[in-house]
């Protein structure tokens, strides 16, 4: 296990043909590898071609992870037996599935089944937890993952604002909500937290805010623009903070 390493989150533009989105995913995996990133997270809604096609696309992404020797988290609708789930797949640097989280809080997500649990997953760099979008609204679930040893909580998102909440400047005010939410989850759980959203020019209600936070501050953030952010994880510092707080 490493004490210091880099992670990344890519704010994809999903208002493109699927072939272009796949090329962008490959591009960001390449960029992340060049920056010596260990694991990169992509947004909820990165792949939205239906369960069968999504599975084929994930197979391609596994090939990229194997070739570039990097871990990634990719979210998509996937079918298991006769049910579809909003799933976040963890792919290791050998191109294998290392874990899968099924979205529990499926708020307005259409005909998908909810998952039932929040697990933690072992990686060579640290234990991690996964939440998908509205899953992050469950503080007890996030806290249980942190108590079980998760040092980073990754949250692929497709976050929309509710127009009735704001008279104007909707994205600006919803950004503040997400900034508060990521800091709250990082602070109360003494963990690193990653929010990863997409951009869709056709969906005016998307907030398009991506950020990486430690317990006391936001380390990197991107708002309203396509691109990738990276941040350094310092497990010794996190251990010190947890020890001081008797976590």
Secondary structure, 3 states (H helix, E strand, C coil): CCCEEEEEEEECECCCCHHHHHHHHHHHHHHHHHCCEEEEEECCCCECCCHHHHHHHHHHHHHHHHHHCCEEEEEEEEEECCEEEEEEEEECCCCCEEEEEECCCCCCCCCCECCCCCCEEECCCCEEEEEEHHHHHCHHHHHHHHHCCCCEEEEECCCECCHHHCCCCHHHHHHHHHHHHHHHHHHHHCCEEEEECCECCCCCCECCEEEEEECCEEEEEEECCCEEEEEEEEHHHHHHHHHHCCC
